[in-house]
Amino acid sequence: MTTTLALLVMVLVVWMIAAGWCGFGKRFLGFVLVLAVGLALNWGWMVWGLDAKPLEHPVLMAQGAAIGYALSAFAIGWMAGRITREFQATRIERNAGKQDSLDLTQREKDATPPL
């Protein structure tokens, strides 16, 4: 693997992690910014690095693929964030040595139907 290719792969990985992190935290404006920067870098590489014309078919297909990568990373991050938040919401907190009373109040007893 050449140095240029390794660098491009590393940039793609970092970009996808940033998109996933935006999804994890539900940061939609941040995702739009990450997407715009990634598309600009991809477009710049295609035009200046590979000497392609800005609106030719391979460039547009590469941009479409980049949008797909970003949306996938965002969706995976969003799902991971949702699972994490739901898991934390159902976690039982420990009271440092204290025990909460599980007795029902009189109002709760009155509202409970007899067995």
C-alpha positions in Angstrom: 0.0 0.0 0.0 1.4 3.4 -1.0 1.7 6.2 1.5 -0.9 8.2 -0.4 -3.4 5.4 -0.3 -2.8 4.8 3.4 -3.3 8.5 4.1 -6.6 8.5 2.1 -7.9 5.4 4.0 -7.0 7.0 7.3 -8.8 10.3 6.3 -11.8 8.2 5.3 -11.8 6.3 8.6 -11.5 9.5 10.7 -14.3 11.1 8.6 -16.6 8.2 9.2 -15.8 8.2 12.9 -16.7 11.9 13.0 -20.0 11.2 11.2 -20.7 8.3 13.6 -19.9 10.5 16.6 -22.4 13.1 15.4 -25.0 10.4 15.1 -24.2 9.1 18.5 -24.8 12.5 20.1 -27.7 13.5 17.8 -25.7 16.4 16.5 -27.4 17.1 13.1 -25.7 20.4 12.4 -22.3 18.9 13.2 -23.1 16.1 10.8 -23.9 18.6 8.0 -20.6 20.3 8.7 -18.7 16.9 8.7 -20.5 15.9 5.5 -19.7 19.2 3.7 -16.0 19.0 4.7 -15.7 15.4 3.6 -17.4 16.1 0.2 -15.1 19.1 -0.3 -12.0 17.0 0.4 -13.3 14.2 -1.8 -14.0 16.6 -4.6 -10.7 18.3 -4.3 -8.8 15.0 -4.4 -10.7 13.9 -7.5 -10.2 17.1 -9.3 -6.7 18.1 -8.3 -5.2 14.8 -7.2 -6.6 12.6 -10.0 -7.0 15.4 -12.6 -10.7 14.7 -13.2 -13.3 17.2 -14.5 -15.5 18.5 -11.7 -18.8 17.2 -13.1 -17.9 14.0 -14.9 -19.6 10.8 -14.0 -16.9 9.1 -11.8 -16.6 12.3 -9.7 -20.4 12.4 -9.2 -20.5 8.7 -8.4 -17.7 9.1 -5.8 -19.6 11.9 -4.2 -22.7 9.8 -4.1 -20.7 7.0 -2.5 -19.3 9.4 0.1 -22.8 10.6 1.0 -23.8 6.9 1.4 -20.8 6.3 3.7 -21.6 9.3 5.8 -25.3 8.5 6.1 -24.4 4.9 7.1 -21.9 6.0 9.7 -24.4 8.6 11.1 -27.1 5.9 11.3 -24.9 3.4 13.0 -23.8 6.1 15.5 -27.4 7.2 16.1 -28.4 3.6 16.7 -25.5 3.0 19.1 -26.4 6.2 20.9 -30.0 5.2 21.2 -29.1 1.8 22.6 -26.7 3.4 25.1 -29.2 5.9 26.2 -31.9 3.3 26.7 -29.5 1.1 28.6 -28.5 3.9 30.9 -32.2 4.9 31.5 -33.0 1.4 32.7 -29.9 1.0 34.9 -30.6 0.6 38.6 -28.8 3.1 40.7 -27.2 2.0 43.9 -27.8 3.9 47.0 -24.7 4.1 49.2 -25.9 1.7 51.9 -29.4 3.1 52.0 -32.4 1.0 51.2 -35.5 2.7 49.8 -38.8 1.7 51.3 -40.9 -0.4 49.0 -44.0 0.1 51.1 -47.1 1.4 49.3 -48.7 4.6 50.4 -52.3 4.6 51.5 -53.4 6.2 48.3 -51.5 3.5 46.3 -53.1 0.8 48.4 -56.6 2.3 47.8 -55.9 2.5 44.0 -54.7 -1.1 43.8 -57.5 -3.6 43.0 -58.0 -6.5 45.4 -56.7 -9.9 44.3 
